[in-house]
Amino acid sequence: MEQWKKVCYYVSVFVVLREMRPLETFIITYIMSLSDEYSIATIKSEMFPLSIYISVLLIIICFLITDYLRYKPIIIMNGLCGITYFSLLLGSPNIIVLNISQIFHSIFRASEIAHFSYMFAKINDKNQYQIANSRVRTALMIGKFSFSLLAQVLLSTELATYTDLLYLSIFGMSLCTLWACIMPSVNISMYFYKETVSDNMTVGKNQETIQMKNFDTNDLFDGLKPVNNKMKWSEVLWKLSEDFKMAYTDLNVVKWSIWWAMTLTGYILVMQYMQLIWQEIYSIDNHTPLMNGAVESAATLLSAAATYTLGRMRADWDKYGELCMSIVAFGQAVLLYLLAFTNSLKHSYIYYIMFCCSYQTMLTISSAEVAKFLKRDCFALIFGFNKFIAYILITVFTAIVVEDTFFNLHIRQQFFIYSVYYGVLGCLFISLAIITLTMRLTRKTHAEPRQSSVH
């Protein structure tokens, strides 16, 4: 088996086991069943904001620590945080314990960058980055689909309770941690460690040539065993700044990164509070059973199908990218508006599935386009920074929209604000599409007279 395929195998198994959290799709229902004190308003204003604020602090820290420790320790920590998070929900936890559990959940989410960075660092051929990333994301969606469906089947057939799903989630996190322990270690990293083959020959992961000094052919066979050479902080900072500068001076990377970060903001906010609005609708439309698990699995399956289909299509995203992004943003704005005011649980499920499919499809396009224009293997850095920007925006939303500090918004009003946000995003990209089209027509108009004069 090729080296990059082995890496894909290890990381794919890990992400599948990491998705073995069947309680996640019913976590709000479970928490509200613990005590009458845990209402929608309490969870919205006292629990969830804490996890958002912690996450924004952890994103960049996790990226640097992950690279410094060479990935595997953080991957193991990821599993341990998952175990701790679900374990704290056992019994009858009070609001303090629930808030502590949110801290571990924040670390669990922030450290997900570790297994993707591990994959990029472990694969030697950067031409395989895109296909490897695609395979791992497919495995992730398979895991999410499988365990969301399992949760729904177990609850619908009354073979398990919410508490049983909690124990199953702890078991899944335990398997995830054990698998992380047997994953091969990484000898080098993207920024803190470079690999040397001998005293006279240095091989850098980002170098396209091998630099040799006073090289003698006999030395080639004297010490081919790789030796780790820890880089100085000044070298690390220089390399980070160079990668950052090289990536974000490309307008295509900037354009798709803006889309990536801003849509990720909306997606995480919707995912964070979706179960709360379902509970709100369920209090009105209680003749329809909660089907959160089935809906999550359907959304995942259809998203995977849409992503796969689009991946086989050839489109000129340089030409039609802004227009496509604006159409999708306006569509998502409409879906969230309908979600905010519907009283039908079935309709809300349909809107949610459509929202997820459109997001996952455009995420695949945007990540592929960003990777295409990157001139060096700094995909993990850009991924981490875009996510950091998204969490800054989420923090702003949380402080202004979610918490009671500025506005005391109902959960439905909250989703209306998200709808407006996507509408603004659509206006931004339709403006970019118009500007891009105008510039192309202007260049074409100026080019035609020159061609005529030549003839």
N, C-alpha and C positions, 0 to 999 in steps of 0.2 A: 504494500500500500504506500502511495506517495506520502511524503512528509506532511503536506498541507491537509490531506484528507484525514490523517490520523488526528491532527489538531482539531479539525472540524468534528470528528467523532467524539472526542473527549468533551469539547465545549457544548456540543449538541445534547449529549446525555445530561450534562450538568443543567442546561437551561430547561430541559424537560422536567427533571426532578425538582428544579426550583419553582416550576409552575404547579407542583403538587400541593396546592393550597386550596382545597375545595371549599373551605369556609369563606374565602375572600369574596365570593359573589353574594354571600348572605351575611357579611360581617355586621352591617347595620342592624339587620333583623335580630341577629344574635345578641348584640350589645343592648338593644332596646328591650330584649326579653329578660335581661339580667335584673333590671330594676325599673320601677315606674319613674324614677328620677332622670333616667336617660332618655330624654325626649329628642325630637329632631333639632330643636333650637339649641339644646345643650351640646349635642354632638357637633353641630355646625359651628358654634361659637367658642366652645371650650376645649374641644379635642383636636379637630382637624387643623386649625391655624398653627398650633404648636409644631406639628409635623412639617408644615410648609416652611416655617421660619428656620427650623433646624436643617432642613434639606438644602436650602440655599447656601448655608455656611459649609456644608459637607461636600458639595459637588467638587469644587476645585481642590480642597484639602485631600479628598479621596483620590483624585487623579494623581496628585504629586506623591502621596504616600504609597499608592498602588505601584507606581513606577519605581519608587525608591526600594520598596520591599520585594520587587519583582513578582507582583501579581498574585502568586499562589496564597500567601498568608491572608490577603484581603478577600480572596475567593472563599477561603475557609471561614473567615470572620463573617462573611455574608450569610453563610448557612447557619452559623451560631446565633447571629442576630435574629434570623427567622425563627429559630427554636425558642429563643428568649421572648420574642414578641408574642407568639401564640401561647406560650406557657403562662405568661402574665394574665391572659384572658381566662384562665381556668378558675373555677370556683365563683366567688362573688366579689370581683375587684371593685374597689371604690374609685372615685374620679381621679385620685392621685396616681393609683396604680395604672389606670387606663392612659393617663398622660405619659407615664414612664414607658408604657408599651409603645406609644407613638414615637418616642425617641428612638427605640430600637427599630421600629418600622422605617423611620427616616434613614437610619444608617443602612438598613437592608436595601432601600431603594437607591440611595446615593452610591452605594458600592457596587451596583450592577455594572458600572463602567469597567470593573476589574476583569470580568471574563471576556469582554470584547477587546480590551487592551491586551490581555493575555494572548488572545487569538492573533492579533496583529503582530505582537512581538515574537510569537513562536513560529509564525509562517515566514520563511526566508524569501520566497518569491512574491513581491508586492503585486505582481500581475494577477495573483490568485486572491487578492483581498476581496474583490467584489463578489466573486462566486462563493467564497467562504462565508462572507457576511450574509449573503442571501440564504445559504443552507442553514446557518445557525438561526436566523430569524424565522425560517420555515419551521425548524424544530421547536422554537419557542411557541409559535402559533399552534402547532400540533399539541404541545403540552397543555397550553391554555384551553384549547378546545376540548381535549380529553377529560381534564379534571373538572371543568365547568359542567360538562355534560354528566359526568359521574355524580357530582353533587346534586344536580337536578333529579336524576334517576333515583338516587338513594332517598331523597326527601319525598318525592312524589309517590314512591312505592312504600313509604314509611319503613324502609329498612334501616334508616339511620336518623338521628336527631341532629340538631345543630352542634350539640356537644360532641357527638361522634365525629362530625366533620372537623371539629377542632383538634381532636386526638389524631385524626388522619393527617391533618395539616402538620402537626408536630412530627409525626412519623415521616412525612415527605421531606421536611426540612432536615431531619436526621440523616436520611438517605443522601440528600443533597450534600451535606457536610462530609459524609464518609467518602462520597465520590470525589469531592474536591481534594481530599487528603491523598488519593491515589493518582491524581492528575500529575503528569510530569512537571518538574520544576523548570523554570526559565533561567538560563545562565546569564542572559543579557537583558537589557531593557532599552526602551526607546531613548531615554534621556540620561539616566544616572550611571549606566554601565555599558561599556563598549567591550568588544571581544578582541583579544590579541591572540595570534597564533604562535608567535615567537617574539623574542626580543627585537628582532629586526623587521617584523612584518605585522602591521596593524590592519584589522578588518573592521570597518565601521558598518553598521547596518544600513546607513543611509548613503554610504560611499559607493560610487559606481566603479571605482578603480582601487587597486590594492597598492598601498604605498609601501615601498621598501627602501631601506637605507643600508648600505654596505652589505648587500645581500649576497650570500654565497650558496651555491646549489646544495652543498652538504648540509647547510642549516635547515633546509626544507624538511629533512627527515629526522632532525634531531629533537624537535619538540612541537609536533603538530597538535598536541593536546591544548584545547582552548583555555586561555587564562582570562579571568574577569579583571578588567581594569576600571576601577571606580573613577568617574569623572568628577572634576572639581565643580563647586557650586557656580563659579563664574562661567565655566563651560556649559553647564546645564542651562543657566539663564540665557546665555548667548544663543544656544541652539533653540530654545523655546521661542525667543524673540525672532530668530531667523525664520523658523517654521511658521510662526504666527504672521509675520510680515509677508512672507511668500504666498501664504494662502489668501489673506484678506486684501491684498493688492489686486487680486483678480476679481473683476466686477461680477463675473458669473458665480464665483464662490460666495460673494457678498449677497447677491440677489437670492440665491437658493438658500443661503444660511438664514437670511431674514425670514423667509417663508418657513423654514424648518423650525426656528426658534419661536416664532409667533403662533404657528399652528400647534406646536407642542404645548405652549402655554394654555391654549384653549382646551386641548385634548385632556391634559392632566386635571384641569379644573373640572371638566365634565365628568371624568372618571372618578374624581374624589367625591363629588356630591351627587352622582347619578342615583345611587341607592336611596339617598334621602328624598329625592323627588318621587321615586317609585313608592316609597313609604307614604308620602303625602297623597299621591294619587290612589294608592291602595286603601287609604282611610275613607275615600269617597266611592271608589269602584271595587268594593271588597268581594263582589261575586266572581271576580276573575282572580284565580290563584297567582301568587308570586311565582314567576318563571325566570328569575334572574339567571340561574345557571344555564338553562336552555337558550336564553337570549344571548348570553356571553359566548356560548359555544357556537351558535349560529352566526353571530357577528364575526367571530374569529375565522370560521370556515369560509364564509363568503368573502371576507377580506383577503384570505389566502388565495382563493380562486380568482378574485379580481386582480390581485397583485401578480399572480402567475400569468394571467391572460395578457395584462398590460406589458409584462416583461418580454413577451414574445412579439409584441407590436413594435414597429419602427416608427418613431415620430421625431420631428424636428423640434425638440424642446427649446433650442436656442431661438427659434422663430416664433413658436406658439406658447412658450412657457408661461409668460406673464398673463396672457389671455386665459389659459387653462386654469392658472392659480386663482384668478379673479372669479371665474365661473364657479369653481369649487367653493371658494370662500363665501360667495353669495348664497350658494346652495346650502352650505352648513349654517349660515345665518338664519335661513328660512326654517330649517329643521329644528334648530334650537328655539326659535320663536314658537313653533308649534308645540315643542316639548314643554315650554314654560306654561302654556295655557290649556293643554288638553286635560280632560278628566277621564280619559280612557286609558287603562293600563296597556291594552293591546296596541293602541295607536302609538303610545310612548315607546313601546318596545320596537315597533317598526321604524320610527324616527331614529332611535338610538342605533339600530343596526345599519341604517343608511349612513348615519354620521360616521360610524367606525369604518365602514368600507371606504368612504371617500377619503378619510384621514390616512388610513394605512396605505392606500394606493398612491396618494401624493407623497407620503413619507418615503416610499420606495423610490419614486422618481427623484425626489429632492436629494436623498442620500446618494443615489447613483450619480446624479449630476455633479454634486459636490466632489465625490471621489474622482470623477472623470477629469475635473479641472485642477485637482491637487497635483502639484509637481513633485511632491516628496511624500514619503509614507508617514504623514502626520494626521491621518484620519482620526485617530483616537483623540488627539488634541482638539481638533475642530469639533468633534462630537461632544467632547466634554465642555468646551466653551459655549457652544450653541445651547447646550442643556443648562449651563449656568445662567445665560441670558434669559432663558425661558423661566427659570425659577426666580430670577429677580422680578420679572413681570408678574409671576404668580404671587410673589410676596406683596407687590403693590395692590393687586386685586384683593388679596386676603385682608390686608389692612383697611382698605377702603370699602369693599363690597361685602365681605363675609363677616368681619367682626362688627361689634356694636359701637365701636369707637366713633365712626363718622356717620354711618347710615345703619339703621336697624332694618335691613332688607329681608323679606320673606324669601324662602328657597325658590319660589317661582319668579320673583323679581330678580333674583340672582341670575337665573338662567336667561331672563330677558336681557340683562346686561351683557352676558356672554354672546347673545345673538347680535347685539349692537356692535360688539367688538369684532365679530367676524364680518359684519357689514362694512365696518371701517377698513378692515384688511382687504376686502374685495375692492373697495374704492381706491385703495393705495395701488393695488396691482393692475387695475384697469387703467389707472393714470399712467403707470409705467408702460403698459402695453401700447397706449396711445402715443406716448413719447418715443418709444422704440420704433413704432410704425412710421411716425413722422420723420424720424432721422433716416430710416431706410429709404423712404420715398424721396427725401431731399438729396441723399447721396446718389440715388438712381437718376434723378433729374439732372444733377450736375455732371454725371458720368456720360449721359447721352450726347450732349453737345460736343464733348471732347472726342467721342467716338466718330461723330459725324464729320468733324474737322479733319480727322485722320484720314477718313475715306475721301 
